[in-house]
Amino acid sequence: MRTWPALEIQQADADTGDLIQAFLTDFNVTAIDDNNPGVSRVFFHDSAERDRAATRFAARNSHRWRAHDRYAG
């Protein structure tokens, strides 16, 4: 089974979904699953890109959302 490095991003409020997607344009994103209210699961091509995104999230936006590393299939 193929796995994809991912971040699970918990949104602080309902209005941050568009901000998250705009922020992710700087990264090599494979897909975004935003079917669960308040949580976006973002899949990347490789773990290095996921780690780069996680570092930027932590540095700039920790007050608006939280990101957790995940691998999903």
PDB file with SEQRES, HELIX, SHEET and CRYST1 records, atoms N, CA, C and O in Angstrom:
SEQRES   1 A   73  MET ARG THR TRP PRO ALA LEU GLU ILE GLN GLN ALA ASP          
SEQRES   2 A   73  ALA ASP THR GLY ASP LEU ILE GLN ALA PHE LEU THR ASP          
SEQRES   3 A   73  PHE ASN VAL THR ALA ILE ASP ASP ASN ASN PRO GLY VAL          
SEQRES   4 A   73  SER ARG VAL PHE PHE HIS ASP SER ALA GLU ARG ASP ARG          
SEQRES   5 A   73  ALA ALA THR ARG PHE ALA ALA ARG ASN SER HIS ARG TRP          
SEQRES   6 A   73  ARG ALA HIS ASP ARG TYR ALA GLY                              
HELIX    1 AA1 ALA A   14  THR A   16  5                                   3    
HELIX    2 AA2 GLY A   17  PHE A   23  1                                   7    
HELIX    3 AA3 LEU A   24  ASP A   26  5                                   3    
HELIX    4 AA4 SER A   47  ASN A   61  1                                  15    
SHEET    1 AA1 4 VAL A  29  ASN A  36  0                                        
SHEET    2 AA1 4 VAL A  39  PHE A  44 -1                                        
SHEET    3 AA1 4 TRP A   4  GLN A  11 -1                                        
SHEET    4 AA1 4 TRP A  65  ALA A  72 -1                                        
CRYST1    1.000    1.000    1.000  90.00  90.00  90.00 P 1           1          
ATOM      1  N   MET A   1       0.834  -1.170   0.000  1.00  0.00           N  
ATOM      2  CA  MET A   1       0.000   0.000   0.000  1.00  0.00           C  
ATOM      3  C   MET A   1       0.887   1.244   0.000  1.00  0.00           C  
ATOM      4  O   MET A   1       1.844   1.325   0.770  1.00  0.00           O  
ATOM      5  N   ARG A   2       0.579   2.185  -0.838  1.00  0.00           N  
ATOM      6  CA  ARG A   2       1.318   3.446  -0.930  1.00  0.00           C  
ATOM      7  C   ARG A   2       0.896   4.365   0.207  1.00  0.00           C  
ATOM      8  O   ARG A   2      -0.290   4.482   0.514  1.00  0.00           O  
ATOM      9  N   THR A   3       1.862   5.009   0.821  1.00  0.00           N  
ATOM     10  CA  THR A   3       1.556   6.003   1.851  1.00  0.00           C  
ATOM     11  C   THR A   3       2.059   7.366   1.389  1.00  0.00           C  
ATOM     12  O   THR A   3       3.022   7.466   0.630  1.00  0.00           O  
ATOM     13  N   TRP A   4       1.388   8.409   1.862  1.00  0.00           N  
ATOM     14  CA  TRP A   4       1.735   9.776   1.507  1.00  0.00           C  
ATOM     15  C   TRP A   4       1.999  10.557   2.791  1.00  0.00           C  
ATOM     16  O   TRP A   4       1.200  10.493   3.724  1.00  0.00           O  
ATOM     17  N   PRO A   5       3.102  11.288   2.852  1.00  0.00           N  
ATOM     18  CA  PRO A   5       3.345  12.134   4.013  1.00  0.00           C  
ATOM     19  C   PRO A   5       2.258  13.212   4.069  1.00  0.00           C  
ATOM     20  O   PRO A   5       1.885  13.786   3.046  1.00  0.00           O  
ATOM     21  N   ALA A   6       1.768  13.472   5.255  1.00  0.00           N  
ATOM     22  CA  ALA A   6       0.655  14.411   5.393  1.00  0.00           C  
ATOM     23  C   ALA A   6       0.765  15.217   6.670  1.00  0.00           C  
ATOM     24  O   ALA A   6       1.454  14.839   7.618  1.00  0.00           O  
ATOM     25  N   LEU A   7       0.068  16.335   6.665  1.00  0.00           N  
ATOM     26  CA  LEU A   7      -0.150  17.125   7.866  1.00  0.00           C  
ATOM     27  C   LEU A   7      -1.639  17.151   8.130  1.00  0.00           C  
ATOM     28  O   LEU A   7      -2.443  17.316   7.212  1.00  0.00           O  
ATOM     29  N   GLU A   8      -1.994  16.989   9.369  1.00  0.00           N  
ATOM     30  CA  GLU A   8      -3.385  17.159   9.769  1.00  0.00           C  
ATOM     31  C   GLU A   8      -3.461  18.502  10.481  1.00  0.00           C  
ATOM     32  O   GLU A   8      -2.852  18.692  11.534  1.00  0.00           O  
ATOM     33  N   ILE A   9      -4.205  19.423   9.905  1.00  0.00           N  
ATOM     34  CA  ILE A   9      -4.231  20.790  10.397  1.00  0.00           C  
ATOM     35  C   ILE A   9      -5.569  21.063  11.060  1.00  0.00           C  
ATOM     36  O   ILE A   9      -6.616  20.996  10.416  1.00  0.00           O  
ATOM     37  N   GLN A  10      -5.532  21.370  12.343  1.00  0.00           N  
ATOM     38  CA  GLN A  10      -6.734  21.714  13.102  1.00  0.00           C  
ATOM     39  C   GLN A  10      -6.914  23.222  13.037  1.00  0.00           C  
ATOM     40  O   GLN A  10      -6.022  23.981  13.415  1.00  0.00           O  
ATOM     41  N   GLN A  11      -8.066  23.646  12.557  1.00  0.00           N  
ATOM     42  CA  GLN A  11      -8.343  25.061  12.380  1.00  0.00           C  
ATOM     43  C   GLN A  11      -8.881  25.671  13.672  1.00  0.00           C  
ATOM     44  O   GLN A  11      -9.695  25.066  14.369  1.00  0.00           O  
ATOM     45  N   ALA A  12      -8.413  26.875  13.977  1.00  0.00           N  
ATOM     46  CA  ALA A  12      -8.875  27.578  15.169  1.00  0.00           C  
ATOM     47  C   ALA A  12     -10.314  28.058  15.017  1.00  0.00           C  
ATOM     48  O   ALA A  12     -11.058  28.133  15.995  1.00  0.00           O  
ATOM     49  N   ASP A  13     -10.699  28.384  13.780  1.00  0.00           N  
ATOM     50  CA  ASP A  13     -12.076  28.800  13.518  1.00  0.00           C  
ATOM     51  C   ASP A  13     -12.441  28.440  12.083  1.00  0.00           C  
ATOM     52  O   ASP A  13     -11.575  28.073  11.289  1.00  0.00           O  
ATOM     53  N   ALA A  14     -13.705  28.544  11.759  1.00  0.00           N  
ATOM     54  CA  ALA A  14     -14.208  28.101  10.451  1.00  0.00           C  
ATOM     55  C   ALA A  14     -13.666  28.928   9.288  1.00  0.00           C  
ATOM     56  O   ALA A  14     -13.669  28.457   8.151  1.00  0.00           O  
ATOM     57  N   ASP A  15     -13.208  30.136   9.545  1.00  0.00           N  
ATOM     58  CA  ASP A  15     -12.767  31.024   8.476  1.00  0.00           C  
ATOM     59  C   ASP A  15     -11.329  30.793   8.024  1.00  0.00           C  
ATOM     60  O   ASP A  15     -10.876  31.460   7.093  1.00  0.00           O  
ATOM     61  N   THR A  16     -10.607  29.890   8.639  1.00  0.00           N  
ATOM     62  CA  THR A  16      -9.197  29.706   8.295  1.00  0.00           C  
ATOM     63  C   THR A  16      -8.949  28.731   7.148  1.00  0.00           C  
ATOM     64  O   THR A  16      -7.817  28.629   6.675  1.00  0.00           O  
ATOM     65  N   GLY A  17      -9.966  28.014   6.691  1.00  0.00           N  
ATOM     66  CA  GLY A  17      -9.775  27.034   5.618  1.00  0.00           C  
ATOM     67  C   GLY A  17      -9.182  27.640   4.358  1.00  0.00           C  
ATOM     68  O   GLY A  17      -8.261  27.070   3.774  1.00  0.00           O  
ATOM     69  N   ASP A  18      -9.700  28.792   3.928  1.00  0.00           N  
ATOM     70  CA  ASP A  18      -9.167  29.454   2.734  1.00  0.00           C  
ATOM     71  C   ASP A  18      -7.743  29.950   2.963  1.00  0.00           C  
ATOM     72  O   ASP A  18      -6.917  29.908   2.051  1.00  0.00           O  
ATOM     73  N   LEU A  19      -7.455  30.416   4.170  1.00  0.00           N  
ATOM     74  CA  LEU A  19      -6.099  30.876   4.485  1.00  0.00           C  
ATOM     75  C   LEU A  19      -5.105  29.723   4.428  1.00  0.00           C  
ATOM     76  O   LEU A  19      -3.982  29.886   3.951  1.00  0.00           O  
ATOM     77  N   ILE A  20      -5.520  28.563   4.912  1.00  0.00           N  
ATOM     78  CA  ILE A  20      -4.661  27.382   4.871  1.00  0.00           C  
ATOM     79  C   ILE A  20      -4.334  27.021   3.428  1.00  0.00           C  
ATOM     80  O   ILE A  20      -3.175  26.780   3.093  1.00  0.00           O  
ATOM     81  N   GLN A  21      -5.352  26.982   2.576  1.00  0.00           N  
ATOM     82  CA  GLN A  21      -5.109  26.630   1.182  1.00  0.00           C  
ATOM     83  C   GLN A  21      -4.224  27.655   0.491  1.00  0.00           C  
ATOM     84  O   GLN A  21      -3.381  27.281  -0.324  1.00  0.00           O  
ATOM     85  N   ALA A  22      -4.391  28.925   0.792  1.00  0.00           N  
ATOM     86  CA  ALA A  22      -3.540  29.961   0.208  1.00  0.00           C  
ATOM     87  C   ALA A  22      -2.093  29.793   0.675  1.00  0.00           C  
ATOM     88  O   ALA A  22      -1.160  29.937  -0.114  1.00  0.00           O  
ATOM     89  N   PHE A  23      -1.917  29.493   1.948  1.00  0.00           N  
ATOM     90  CA  PHE A  23      -0.583  29.296   2.497  1.00  0.00           C  
ATOM     91  C   PHE A  23       0.129  28.130   1.820  1.00  0.00           C  
ATOM     92  O   PHE A  23       1.344  28.174   1.625  1.00  0.00           O  
ATOM     93  N   LEU A  24      -0.612  27.094   1.463  1.00  0.00           N  
ATOM     94  CA  LEU A  24      -0.037  25.876   0.904  1.00  0.00           C  
ATOM     95  C   LEU A  24       0.405  26.004  -0.547  1.00  0.00           C  
ATOM     96  O   LEU A  24       1.023  25.079  -1.074  1.00  0.00           O  
ATOM     97  N   THR A  25       0.112  27.107  -1.202  1.00  0.00           N  
ATOM     98  CA  THR A  25       0.518  27.259  -2.603  1.00  0.00           C  
ATOM     99  C   THR A  25       2.033  27.278  -2.776  1.00  0.00           C  
ATOM    100  O   THR A  25       2.529  27.056  -3.881  1.00  0.00           O  
ATOM    101  N   ASP A  26       2.774  27.539  -1.705  1.00  0.00           N  
ATOM    102  CA  ASP A  26       4.238  27.545  -1.764  1.00  0.00           C  
ATOM    103  C   ASP A  26       4.842  26.147  -1.653  1.00  0.00           C  
ATOM    104  O   ASP A  26       6.063  26.001  -1.720  1.00  0.00           O  
ATOM    105  N   PHE A  27       4.016  25.125  -1.487  1.00  0.00           N  
ATOM    106  CA  PHE A  27       4.511  23.778  -1.234  1.00  0.00           C  
ATOM    107  C   PHE A  27       4.001  22.806  -2.295  1.00  0.00           C  
ATOM    108  O   PHE A  27       3.019  23.082  -2.985  1.00  0.00           O  
ATOM    109  N   ASN A  28       4.679  21.668  -2.415  1.00  0.00           N  
ATOM    110  CA  ASN A  28       4.333  20.647  -3.390  1.00  0.00           C  
ATOM    111  C   ASN A  28       3.257  19.723  -2.802  1.00  0.00           C  
ATOM    112  O   ASN A  28       3.553  18.626  -2.328  1.00  0.00           O  
ATOM    113  N   VAL A  29       2.016  20.188  -2.843  1.00  0.00           N  
ATOM    114  CA  VAL A  29       0.883  19.472  -2.257  1.00  0.00           C  
ATOM    115  C   VAL A  29       0.276  18.522  -3.283  1.00  0.00           C  
ATOM    116  O   VAL A  29       0.065  18.893  -4.437  1.00  0.00           O  
ATOM    117  N   THR A  30      -0.001  17.290  -2.850  1.00  0.00           N  
ATOM    118  CA  THR A  30      -0.643  16.307  -3.715  1.00  0.00           C  
ATOM    119  C   THR A  30      -2.161  16.432  -3.657  1.00  0.00           C  
ATOM    120  O   THR A  30      -2.834  16.392  -4.687  1.00  0.00           O  
ATOM    121  N   ALA A  31      -2.696  16.584  -2.449  1.00  0.00           N  
ATOM    122  CA  ALA A  31      -4.149  16.674  -2.269  1.00  0.00           C  
ATOM    123  C   ALA A  31      -4.459  17.273  -0.905  1.00  0.00           C  
ATOM    124  O   ALA A  31      -3.631  17.264   0.005  1.00  0.00           O  
ATOM    125  N   ILE A  32      -5.681  17.797  -0.792  1.00  0.00           N  
ATOM    126  CA  ILE A  32      -6.184  18.302   0.483  1.00  0.00           C  
ATOM    127  C   ILE A  32      -7.536  17.654   0.739  1.00  0.00           C  
ATOM    128  O   ILE A  32      -8.446  17.745  -0.084  1.00  0.00           O  
ATOM    129  N   ASP A  33      -7.657  17.003   1.879  1.00  0.00           N  
ATOM    130  CA  ASP A  33      -8.928  16.419   2.307  1.00  0.00           C  
ATOM    131  C   ASP A  33      -9.486  17.318   3.398  1.00  0.00           C  
ATOM    132  O   ASP A  33      -8.955  17.362   4.508  1.00  0.00           O  
ATOM    133  N   ASP A  34     -10.557  18.035   3.081  1.00  0.00           N  
ATOM    134  CA  ASP A  34     -11.158  18.930   4.061  1.00  0.00           C  
ATOM    135  C   ASP A  34     -12.616  18.555   4.336  1.00  0.00           C  
ATOM    136  O   ASP A  34     -13.466  19.418   4.552  1.00  0.00           O  
ATOM    137  N   ASN A  35     -12.881  17.247   4.323  1.00  0.00           N  
ATOM    138  CA  ASN A  35     -14.238  16.759   4.543  1.00  0.00           C  
ATOM    139  C   ASN A  35     -14.665  16.777   6.007  1.00  0.00           C  
ATOM    140  O   ASN A  35     -15.861  16.731   6.295  1.00  0.00           O  
ATOM    141  N   ASN A  36     -13.715  16.844   6.936  1.00  0.00           N  
ATOM    142  CA  ASN A  36     -14.054  16.903   8.354  1.00  0.00           C  
ATOM    143  C   ASN A  36     -14.042  18.359   8.816  1.00  0.00           C  
ATOM    144  O   ASN A  36     -13.036  19.048   8.643  1.00  0.00           O  
ATOM    145  N   PRO A  37     -15.131  18.834   9.393  1.00  0.00           N  
ATOM    146  CA  PRO A  37     -15.178  20.228   9.846  1.00  0.00           C  
ATOM    147  C   PRO A  37     -14.063  20.533  10.848  1.00  0.00           C  
ATOM    148  O   PRO A  37     -13.863  19.796  11.813  1.00  0.00           O  
ATOM    149  N   GLY A  38     -13.348  21.620  10.606  1.00  0.00           N  
ATOM    150  CA  GLY A  38     -12.306  22.048  11.519  1.00  0.00           C  
ATOM    151  C   GLY A  38     -10.967  21.368  11.349  1.00  0.00           C  
ATOM    152  O   GLY A  38     -10.009  21.700  12.047  1.00  0.00           O  
ATOM    153  N   VAL A  39     -10.884  20.402  10.415  1.00  0.00           N  
ATOM    154  CA  VAL A  39      -9.621  19.679  10.204  1.00  0.00           C  
ATOM    155  C   VAL A  39      -9.372  19.533   8.703  1.00  0.00           C  
ATOM    156  O   VAL A  39     -10.261  19.130   7.953  1.00  0.00           O  
ATOM    157  N   SER A  40      -8.165  19.864   8.279  1.00  0.00           N  
ATOM    158  CA  SER A  40      -7.747  19.621   6.900  1.00  0.00           C  
ATOM    159  C   SER A  40      -6.577  18.649   6.937  1.00  0.00           C  
ATOM    160  O   SER A  40      -5.639  18.830   7.714  1.00  0.00           O  
ATOM    161  N   ARG A  41      -6.628  17.632   6.110  1.00  0.00           N  
ATOM    162  CA  ARG A  41      -5.508  16.702   5.969  1.00  0.00           C  
ATOM    163  C   ARG A  41      -4.859  17.015   4.627  1.00  0.00           C  
ATOM    164  O   ARG A  41      -5.486  16.911   3.573  1.00  0.00           O  
ATOM    165  N   VAL A  42      -3.582  17.402   4.693  1.00  0.00           N  
ATOM    166  CA  VAL A  42      -2.856  17.844   3.513  1.00  0.00           C  
ATOM    167  C   VAL A  42      -1.784  16.809   3.178  1.00  0.00           C  
ATOM    168  O   VAL A  42      -0.953  16.475   4.023  1.00  0.00           O  
ATOM    169  N   PHE A  43      -1.805  16.307   1.956  1.00  0.00           N  
ATOM    170  CA  PHE A  43      -0.875  15.272   1.503  1.00  0.00           C  
ATOM    171  C   PHE A  43       0.205  15.893   0.616  1.00  0.00           C  
ATOM    172  O   PHE A  43      -0.079  16.754  -0.216  1.00  0.00           O  
ATOM    173  N   PHE A  44       1.445  15.443   0.807  1.00  0.00           N  
ATOM    174  CA  PHE A  44       2.586  15.960   0.081  1.00  0.00           C  
ATOM    175  C   PHE A  44       3.254  14.844  -0.713  1.00  0.00           C  
ATOM    176  O   PHE A  44       3.065  13.662  -0.424  1.00  0.00           O  
ATOM    177  N   HIS A  45       4.037  15.233  -1.717  1.00  0.00           N  
ATOM    178  CA  HIS A  45       4.759  14.256  -2.535  1.00  0.00           C  
ATOM    179  C   HIS A  45       5.849  13.539  -1.744  1.00  0.00           C  
ATOM    180  O   HIS A  45       6.116  12.361  -1.981  1.00  0.00           O  
ATOM    181  N   ASP A  46       6.477  14.240  -0.811  1.00  0.00           N  
ATOM    182  CA  ASP A  46       7.527  13.603  -0.019  1.00  0.00           C  
ATOM    183  C   ASP A  46       7.590  14.219   1.378  1.00  0.00           C  
ATOM    184  O   ASP A  46       7.049  15.296   1.628  1.00  0.00           O  
ATOM    185  N   SER A  47       8.257  13.512   2.272  1.00  0.00           N  
ATOM    186  CA  SER A  47       8.304  13.942   3.666  1.00  0.00           C  
ATOM    187  C   SER A  47       9.130  15.222   3.847  1.00  0.00           C  
ATOM    188  O   SER A  47       8.876  15.984   4.780  1.00  0.00           O  
ATOM    189  N   ALA A  48      10.098  15.467   2.985  1.00  0.00           N  
ATOM    190  CA  ALA A  48      10.883  16.700   3.091  1.00  0.00           C  
ATOM    191  C   ALA A  48      10.001  17.925   2.874  1.00  0.00           C  
ATOM    192  O   ALA A  48      10.132  18.927   3.576  1.00  0.00           O  
ATOM    193  N   GLU A  49       9.110  17.835   1.901  1.00  0.00           N  
ATOM    194  CA  GLU A  49       8.198  18.953   1.634  1.00  0.00           C  
ATOM    195  C   GLU A  49       7.194  19.115   2.771  1.00  0.00           C  
ATOM    196  O   GLU A  49       6.871  20.237   3.160  1.00  0.00           O  
ATOM    197  N   ARG A  50       6.700  18.000   3.305  1.00  0.00           N  
ATOM    198  CA  ARG A  50       5.807  18.046   4.462  1.00  0.00           C  
ATOM    199  C   ARG A  50       6.501  18.704   5.647  1.00  0.00           C  
ATOM    200  O   ARG A  50       5.907  19.534   6.336  1.00  0.00           O  
ATOM    201  N   ASP A  51       7.750  18.336   5.883  1.00  0.00           N  
ATOM    202  CA  ASP A  51       8.501  18.902   7.000  1.00  0.00           C  
ATOM    203  C   ASP A  51       8.742  20.397   6.813  1.00  0.00           C  
ATOM    204  O   ASP A  51       8.686  21.162   7.776  1.00  0.00           O  
ATOM    205  N   ARG A  52       9.006  20.806   5.592  1.00  0.00           N  
ATOM    206  CA  ARG A  52       9.206  22.231   5.287  1.00  0.00           C  
ATOM    207  C   ARG A  52       7.921  23.011   5.568  1.00  0.00           C  
ATOM    208  O   ARG A  52       7.963  24.093   6.154  1.00  0.00           O  
ATOM    209  N   ALA A  53       6.783  22.460   5.151  1.00  0.00           N  
ATOM    210  CA  ALA A  53       5.499  23.112   5.412  1.00  0.00           C  
ATOM    211  C   ALA A  53       5.213  23.172   6.912  1.00  0.00           C  
ATOM    212  O   ALA A  53       4.745  24.194   7.413  1.00  0.00           O  
ATOM    213  N   ALA A  54       5.490  22.088   7.625  1.00  0.00           N  
ATOM    214  CA  ALA A  54       5.231  22.048   9.068  1.00  0.00           C  
ATOM    215  C   ALA A  54       6.067  23.091   9.802  1.00  0.00           C  
ATOM    216  O   ALA A  54       5.587  23.734  10.735  1.00  0.00           O  
ATOM    217  N   THR A  55       7.316  23.256   9.378  1.00  0.00           N  
ATOM    218  CA  THR A  55       8.187  24.252  10.001  1.00  0.00           C  
ATOM    219  C   THR A  55       7.646  25.661   9.781  1.00  0.00           C  
ATOM    220  O   THR A  55       7.637  26.477  10.704  1.00  0.00           O  
ATOM    221  N   ARG A  56       7.198  25.946   8.565  1.00  0.00           N  
ATOM    222  CA  ARG A  56       6.642  27.266   8.280  1.00  0.00           C  
ATOM    223  C   ARG A  56       5.338  27.503   9.031  1.00  0.00           C  
ATOM    224  O   ARG A  56       5.091  28.603   9.526  1.00  0.00           O  
ATOM    225  N   PHE A  57       4.500  26.463   9.116  1.00  0.00           N  
ATOM    226  CA  PHE A  57       3.254  26.602   9.884  1.00  0.00           C  
ATOM    227  C   PHE A  57       3.551  26.957  11.330  1.00  0.00           C  
ATOM    228  O   PHE A  57       2.949  27.869  11.896  1.00  0.00           O  
ATOM    229  N   ALA A  58       4.477  26.234  11.914  1.00  0.00           N  
ATOM    230  CA  ALA A  58       4.805  26.453  13.323  1.00  0.00           C  
ATOM    231  C   ALA A  58       5.370  27.854  13.552  1.00  0.00           C  
ATOM    232  O   ALA A  58       5.069  28.490  14.561  1.00  0.00           O  
ATOM    233  N   ALA A  59       6.182  28.328  12.623  1.00  0.00           N  
ATOM    234  CA  ALA A  59       6.822  29.626  12.785  1.00  0.00           C  
ATOM    235  C   ALA A  59       5.865  30.799  12.608  1.00  0.00           C  
ATOM    236  O   ALA A  59       6.023  31.836  13.252  1.00  0.00           O  
ATOM    237  N   ARG A  60       4.872  30.635  11.736  1.00  0.00           N  
ATOM    238  CA  ARG A  60       4.046  31.785  11.365  1.00  0.00           C  
ATOM    239  C   ARG A  60       2.614  31.760  11.859  1.00  0.00           C  
ATOM    240  O   ARG A  60       1.997  32.815  12.000  1.00  0.00           O  
ATOM    241  N   ASN A  61       2.078  30.600  12.121  1.00  0.00           N  
ATOM    242  CA  ASN A  61       0.632  30.544  12.289  1.00  0.00           C  
ATOM    243  C   ASN A  61       0.149  29.715  13.458  1.00  0.00           C  
ATOM    244  O   ASN A  61      -1.000  29.275  13.452  1.00  0.00           O  
ATOM    245  N   SER A  62       0.959  29.490  14.436  1.00  0.00           N  
ATOM    246  CA  SER A  62       0.560  28.592  15.518  1.00  0.00           C  
ATOM    247  C   SER A  62      -0.655  29.102  16.281  1.00  0.00           C  
ATOM    248  O   SER A  62      -1.358  28.306  16.903  1.00  0.00           O  
ATOM    249  N   HIS A  63      -0.923  30.392  16.253  1.00  0.00           N  
ATOM    250  CA  HIS A  63      -2.087  30.933  16.943  1.00  0.00           C  
ATOM    251  C   HIS A  63      -3.391  30.704  16.167  1.00  0.00           C  
ATOM    252  O   HIS A  63      -4.473  30.810  16.745  1.00  0.00           O  
ATOM    253  N   ARG A  64      -3.302  30.390  14.860  1.00  0.00           N  
ATOM    254  CA  ARG A  64      -4.502  30.212  14.036  1.00  0.00           C  
ATOM    255  C   ARG A  64      -4.850  28.755  13.777  1.00  0.00           C  
ATOM    256  O   ARG A  64      -6.020  28.410  13.613  1.00  0.00           O  
ATOM    257  N   TRP A  65      -3.824  27.892  13.740  1.00  0.00           N  
ATOM    258  CA  TRP A  65      -4.065  26.471  13.506  1.00  0.00           C  
ATOM    259  C   TRP A  65      -2.885  25.665  14.009  1.00  0.00           C  
ATOM    260  O   TRP A  65      -1.810  26.208  14.263  1.00  0.00           O  
ATOM    261  N   ARG A  66      -3.094  24.359  14.151  1.00  0.00           N  
ATOM    262  CA  ARG A  66      -2.031  23.445  14.605  1.00  0.00           C  
ATOM    263  C   ARG A  66      -1.878  22.344  13.582  1.00  0.00           C  
ATOM    264  O   ARG A  66      -2.867  21.837  13.053  1.00  0.00           O  
ATOM    265  N   ALA A  67      -0.639  21.971  13.299  1.00  0.00           N  
ATOM    266  CA  ALA A  67      -0.365  20.917  12.328  1.00  0.00           C  
ATOM    267  C   ALA A  67       0.275  19.725  13.013  1.00  0.00           C  
ATOM    268  O   ALA A  67       1.134  19.886  13.881  1.00  0.00           O  
ATOM    269  N   HIS A  68      -0.148  18.518  12.619  1.00  0.00           N  
ATOM    270  CA  HIS A  68       0.391  17.265  13.147  1.00  0.00           C  
ATOM    271  C   HIS A  68       0.858  16.416  11.972  1.00  0.00           C  
ATOM    272  O   HIS A  68       0.158  16.302  10.965  1.00  0.00           O  
ATOM    273  N   ASP A  69       2.053  15.813  12.102  1.00  0.00           N  
ATOM    274  CA  ASP A  69       2.568  14.921  11.069  1.00  0.00           C  
ATOM    275  C   ASP A  69       1.754  13.647  11.010  1.00  0.00           C  
ATOM    276  O   ASP A  69       1.350  13.104  12.039  1.00  0.00           O  
ATOM    277  N   ARG A  70       1.512  13.166   9.777  1.00  0.00           N  
ATOM    278  CA  ARG A  70       0.796  11.910   9.578  1.00  0.00           C  
ATOM    279  C   ARG A  70       1.276  11.269   8.277  1.00  0.00           C  
ATOM    280  O   ARG A  70       1.751  11.945   7.365  1.00  0.00           O  
ATOM    281  N   TYR A  71       1.140   9.967   8.222  1.00  0.00           N  
ATOM    282  CA  TYR A  71       1.270   9.244   6.955  1.00  0.00           C  
ATOM    283  C   TYR A  71      -0.084   8.588   6.724  1.00  0.00           C  
ATOM    284  O   TYR A  71      -0.650   7.974   7.628  1.00  0.00           O  
ATOM    285  N   ALA A  72      -0.585   8.720   5.537  1.00  0.00           N  
ATOM    286  CA  ALA A  72      -1.899   8.145   5.242  1.00  0.00           C  
ATOM    287  C   ALA A  72      -1.838   7.399   3.919  1.00  0.00           C  
ATOM    288  O   ALA A  72      -1.069   7.745   3.023  1.00  0.00           O  
ATOM    289  N   GLY A  73      -2.657   6.381   3.822  1.00  0.00           N  
ATOM    290  CA  GLY A  73      -2.671   5.600   2.598  1.00  0.00           C  
ATOM    291  C   GLY A  73      -3.914   5.787   1.821  1.00  0.00           C  
ATOM    292  O   GLY A  73      -4.073   5.188   0.757  1.00  0.00           O  
TER     293      GLY A  73                                                      
END                                                                             
